[in-house]
Amino acid sequence: MAVDLTASMEIQGLKESLKIINKVDKKLRLEIGRDIKRIGEKTVVAAINELIPPGAPMSGMEHRKRTGWYNSKNKGIKVKTNTRGARRRNIDKGAQYETIAVITVGTTGAALAMMDMAGKRSSAGEGPRARPNFVPLLNQRLGRSPSRFMWAGGEKAIPDFQRELGPVIDHVIYRSNQELMKVR
């Protein structure tokens, strides 16, 4: 009697691979997360910081309170990894899948976020608390429209980030595929 044994190997995506590694070796998963963060800070965050002016773009932001420029600049920009799945509420509504970024870059400061995205909404100059001169003055002083820092700097850094992240991702996928091939 002949027995036909076949083996197949499926290459997982980064998110799935990180989940598998986390189940097997939490220390390795944390190390990989630190590597991704280090590479992101070296490439993407550096490119974004080049676009951010050293001083407050408007005189009313020269303070260290919650919406002050100097408080926001110190909080800076964060690189995070995210491996969560689709939200149940979206699956319940019939969504087959939900696209969620594995590596995200965002700002934690209120002033930086406001300066980055001010004027994105079409009706920004309307309403009782609107400041109709705010966005045009900001565009004039910074020379860019929304998204002034995050998207512009992030797009500029994508090739360098991908090049430096390649070996880390290859290692993650290799380790997760090793775990998948083990007979349990």
Disulfide bonds with the S-S distance in Angstrom:
none
